[in-house]
């Protein structure tokens, strides 16, 4: 493991270097139509308290029943994180005052979680990679939501989220910079989306992070950590870590001590502030939930789920590099989102993968970003982009015309081949027609023609003139060959 951080990751203090140590607990909402222990809907939105069953409202005598789909999703997540699957796990009650959980305790997993140790390999922009250990993944229910701004003296409770299944994914303290942490959450989110076990939509709260931050002198024992609760965007995770590590370093350099506490990140001010002190771990009085039997899985059940796993980002990246000859950078960009990877593979089928990658990453993704589209609602389909590349490959259109054609298909739609026919966009490969233009331009510029022998750059000027007078439709290779012949080069 990365016992020592690279010098570039150290933070300069007033009197020497510090190292930040980060561990994370990610709460990922399980993709499932109903809640963990009831049949109520998990749909986002909905009028307050419209997705609440008698179980969620903790009516007397109501018993929880485990949702098999949530168990499958947790196991699939564990397999995707290369983690140990525990064939026997136990649900526990975690007791403290929850104003937004009517039963007064949360059903979670404590000593025996469904998923044990795993790992995630995170590739960083500088070409380095960090292996982040996963300590455990357990299933638990989410709490409801308190609304404090609806009434002058009372808080309103919305129980729509209460009882929704969450996976808590706990990492080891293996991260050493805000950049590492952001890359880790992006990678984890990508894996969950490939698996289809969590939609990763941070705006809707389906992925939230509790970030544990401590600082130490390089090589010293771990310092006291503070936990920043419920950070709901990758950008905010980076800002929270930067602020919190600076705060701790300044406190220590001024001779103070770090109190172990829970903090909140305020995105408007870009700072963390104290929420409650955590002297030692709370005594949540965990005990096995008497209403739920231990969860026992068979190895066959796990093996069956393993067989059905999709190709995950790391496997896909390795294949794009090995089989298609793409660079690691291009492969990274293409596999980050499953939809982009699928789109690229459809375009690359039977075509030059490097040209396909270049068009998907630069022309298409660049344009989608500028106009705020996702690849799912791209105005240019994989079939249309493939047809543009085919027309280019056959020499029917030039690279320059291909960009014009892409623009037309983006704004108006239509079949690229038909557009090229209707609008006369074909590249002129008829040598006779090009030769006449070449002759005219050479005859009009005798001085330049004489220079061309000494200065090959002048040839480029002639190519430009011929291309311009043919409206960009002359085949550049044919123009080059004819000019060389004509100028005796």
N, C-alpha and C positions, 0 to 999 in steps of 0.2 A: 504493500500500500504506500501511498504518498506520505511517508512519515514527516518529511521536511518539505516545506513549500518552496517553490522556485523563488529566487530573490525578487523576480519581477512582481510576485504576488504580495510581498511584504508591504506593510504600511509604514511610512516614515513618521515617527513621533518626534516630539521636541528633543528627546534624549535617547535616540536609537530606534531600531526597527521593532515592529510588532507584527504578530501573525494573527489573522482572524480565523476562528474555527467555527464552522457552521454545520448544523444538523437540521433536518427538516421532518415535519410531520405533515403529510399531504392528505387532506380529506377529499376524496373523490366520490361524487355521487354515482351510484351504480345505475347503469342503463337498464331499466326494467319498467314495465308498465305499471306495476303496483308496488306497494311499500314492503319493507322487510318482514313485518309480522302481520300485515292486514291486506285486504283486497283493495284499499283506497287507491285512487289514481295518483301518479307522481308528476302529472303534467304541470309545466311551469305556468304561472299566471293563475287565472281562475279567481273568482270572488273569494274573499277571506272565508276560511272555514268551510269551503265547498268540497274539499277533497279529504274529508275526515270520517273515518268509520267509528263504530262504537269502541273498537279496540284502541284506536288512536286517542279517543277521548277518555280512555281508562274508565269506562262504565263498569260498575260492580259485576264481577263474575265473568268478565270478558277475558279470553285467553289468547296469547299470541300463537300464531302458527307460522313456522319458517317458510319463506318464499323460495322454492327450489331454484328459480331462475337467478336470484341474487347469489345463491351458493355457487352455481355454475360460473357466474361472472367473476366471483372472487377467485375461484380455482383457476380460471383461464388467465386472470391477471397474474396470479402467482407463477403460472407456467411461462407467461410472457416476460416475467422478471427473473427467469431462470432460478426460481426459488423452490425450496422444499415445501411440498404440500403435506400438511398434517392430516392423516386420515381420521384422527379423532380430535375434535375441538369442543370447547365448552363456552356457552353464553353466560355472562355474569351480569349482576346488577351493580351499577355504579351509583352510589347514593350521595346526592347532596341536593340543596334546594334548587330545583329547576322551575322557574315560573312559567316556562313555555313547554314543559313536558308534564301532562296531567298526572301520570302515574307517580311522579316524584322521584323517579330514578331513570337512568338510561340503561338500556340493554346493550352491552358491549362485550368484548372478549378481553380477558386479562392475562391469566397465566397460560392458557392454551389457545392461541390464535389459530385461525384456519390455514395461514401461510407463514412459513418460517423464513430462514435466511436466503437472500438472493442478491442480485447485483445488477447495476445498470452502467454500461460504458458510455461515457459522455465525451463526444468529440468537440474540442474547443476550436475557435476560429484560427488560433495560431498553429494548428496542426497537432497540438498535444492532445492526449486523451486522459481522462480521469475515470477510475473505476470507483463507483459509489456503492458501498455495501447497503443492502436493504436488511433491516433487522427483523421486520415482521410486517404482515398485512392482516388486519382484523376487520371483521364486519361489525358495524354498530348502527344505531338509529340516530338520525338527525333530530335536532330540537325544532320547535316552532319558532315564531318570530314575534317579538314584542314591538308594538308601534306606540311611541311615546308622544307623538305630535298631533294626535287626533282629538285630545280632550285635555282641559286644563289641569285636572287633578288625577286622572286615571290613565293607566296604560292599557291598550287594547292587545289582545292576543290572537294571532292568526296561526291555526294549527295545520295549515296545508302541508308544510314541510315536516311536521312532527311525525316521526316514524319512517321517513324516507331512508332507504339503505345507503350507508356510506361505507367506503373502504378507507381505513386509516393506514396509510403507507408510511412507515417510519424508517428514515435513513440513518446510517451511522454518521458520526461527525467527521466526514471525509472531505468536506468542501472547504476550500481555503481562500475564496474570494467571491465578491458579489457576482462577477461574471460566471464563475463556476456554477454558482447556485442558480442563476437564471438559465444557463445552458442545461442544467440537470432537470429543472422543472419543464423546460421545453421538450426535452427528450422523453421524460416520463409521460407528458401529455400526449406526445406523438405515439408512444407505445400503446397507451390506453385507447386512443382513437383507432389505431390499426386493429386492435382487438375488438373494438366495439363495446368495451365494458364501461366507458365513461365518455360523455361527449366533450369533456374538457372545456366547456363554455364558462370562462371565469366571470364574465359579466352577469351571468345568471346564478353565480354562486355554486356551479357544479364542480368547481375545483378551487380549493382554498388552501393556503399554506400557513402553518404555524412555523415560524423560523426561530431556531435557537442560535444565539450568537454569543461567543465569548472571545476574549483576546488573551494572548500570552506572548512572552518573549520567545523567539524561535528556539525550539528544543525544550522549553520548560513544560511542566505539567499543565493540563488544561486549567483555564481560569474559571471563574464563576459565570454561569450563563444566564442570560435573560431571554425570555420567550416572547416573541412578537406574534400576537394572535391574528388569525383570520386575514391574511394579506391576500387580496383577490386579483392581482395582476402581476405579470412577470416583471414589468417595469418597476412597479412599487416594491417588489421583493428586493430588487437591486438597490433602490433608493433607501429602503429601510435598513438594509445591511450596512450600506455606506455610512448612514447617519449614526446607527447604533454602535458600530465599531469605533468611530471617531469619538463618540460620547464616552465610551468605556476607557479608551486610551487617555483622553484628557483627564478623566476622573482619577485614574491610577497615577498619571504623571504628576498630578497635584497632591498626591499622597492620600487620596481617598480610597474607599473600597467599593467593590461592586456588590450591590444587594441582589440576591436571586429574586426575580420578580417577573410578573407578567406585564407586558407593555402593549400599547396599541400604536399603529402607524397612522399618522394624519397626512393623507396625500396632498391636502391643500397647502400645508406648511412644510411638507417634506421632512417631518421629524417624528420620533417615537416619544410616547409619554407613558408614565407609570399608570397601571390600571389597578393592580393589587399585588401585595408582596406575597411571595411564595416562600415561606420560611423553609419548610422541607416539603417533600411531596405530601399533598393532602391525604388524609386517611379517608378514602372514598367508601370504606366498609364494603369492599367487593365481596360478593358471595355468589356461587352458581345460581342461576335463575331457576327456582323450583318449578316454574311452569314450562320449561323447555328441557327436553332430553339432550344429553351430549350429542353433538353432530358427528355421525359416523359415516365415513365414505369408503367405498371399495376402491381398490387399485384399478379395477376395470373402468369404473366411472371416470377416474382421473385420466387413464390412458386414452379413453374414448375422446375426452375433451382435447387432449394433447394432439390427437390425430387431426382434429378439425381446426387447429389454429391456422390463421393466415400467415403468409410470409411477413415477417416483422421488419422494421426499418434497417436493422444491422444486416440481416440476410439479404435484403433487397439491394442495399448499397454494395455489398460484396459482389453480388451478381452483376450489377450494372458496370462495376469496374472490371471484373474478370471477363464477362461474356461480351460486353458492348464496348469496352475500351474507353469508358468515360473517366475523366479525372475525379479524384476524391472530392474536390470542391463541387463539381457539377452534380455528382451522385448525391452528396449531402443535401444540396438545395432541392433536388427532385424528390428525395424520399421523405423530407420533413413532414409533408402532408400526404396522406394516402391518396387523396383525390388527384393531386399533382402527379404523383407517381403513375397512377392508372392512366391519366391523360397522356403523359409522356410515352408510356409503353404502347398505347394505341397508335400514337403518331409514328413511333420508331419501327413498328412492325413492318419488316420487309424493306426498310429504308436505312440510310446511313445514320446510325444512332447519334454520332457527334453533331451532325447538322440538325437533327431533330432536337437534341438537347439545347443547342444554341438558340433555336427559334422559340422553344417553349420557355427557356429561362429569360432570354433577353427581350425578344419581341413581345411574346404573349404575357408572361408574368409581369414584365415591366409596365406594360400598358394596363393590365388588370389592377396593379397597385396604384398607379396614377389615378385611375378612375374609380377606385374603391370597390371593385368587383372581386368576388372569390372565383376560383377556377370552376366551381360548380355552376355559376351563372355566366360563364364566358360566352360572349357573343360569337366567337369563332369556335366551332366544334373541332374535335380531334380529326374527324373525317375531312373537314374543309382545310385544316392546316396541312394534313397529309397530301391533299390534292395540290396545294400550292408547291409543296416540296417536290412532288412528282413532276410538275410542269417545269420546275427549275432544273431538276435532274435530267430531264429529256432534252434540255436546251430550248424548249418552246418559249420560255421567258428568261430574262436575265435576273440576277440578284436584285438589281435596282427595281425592275418591274415587279418582282415578287413582293417588295415592300409596299408598292402602290396597290397591288392586288389585295394584300393583307388589309390595307386601309379600307378598300371598298367592301370586302367581305365583313369587316368589323362593323362598319356603319350601316351597310345595306343588306348584308346576308347574301345568299345565293350560291350557286355552284361555280367554283373557281374556273373550271374548264369552259363552261358556257360564257362566263364573263369575258374571258380572254378572247373567245371567238367573236362575241357580239361587239366588243369595243376595240377590236383590232390591236390587241396588246402583244401579239406574237413577236418574238425576237426575229429580226430579219437575218436569215442564214443564207439567203440567196446571194452567192458571191458576186454575181453580175451587178446587182443593184448596189451592193456595198462598194464594189470596185469603182463605179462611176463617181460616187461621193468622194472616195479617196483621191481619185485622179483630179477632181475639181479642186480639192483643198491643197493638194501638193502643188498644183500648177499656180494657185493664187499666192503661195508663200515660198518662192524659190530660195530666198535667203535662209529661211528656217530649214528648208530641205537640205541645204548645203551644210548647215550647222550639225544636223542630226548625226552625221558620221563621227564628228568629234565628241558630241555630247549626247549620250543615250537618253538623257532626261527629256530632250526635245521630242523624242518619240512619244512620250506620255502626253505632250501638248497636242500632237496630231491626233492621238487616240481620242482625247477629250473633244476636239473639234468635230471629228467624225461622229462620235456618239451624240453630240449635241444636235448636229444637223439631221441625225436619223431619229430624233426624239427619244433617244435612249434605247431604241429597239434593235440596233445592230448588235450582232453577237461579238462581244469584246475580243474573243480569241481570233475570230475571223478577221476583225479589223487589224489586230496586231500583226497577224501573218501577212496580210495584204500590204500593210505599210512597210514592213521590213523588206518585202519583195520589191516594192516600188522605189524605196529609198536606197536600195542596194545595201542593206545592213546584214 
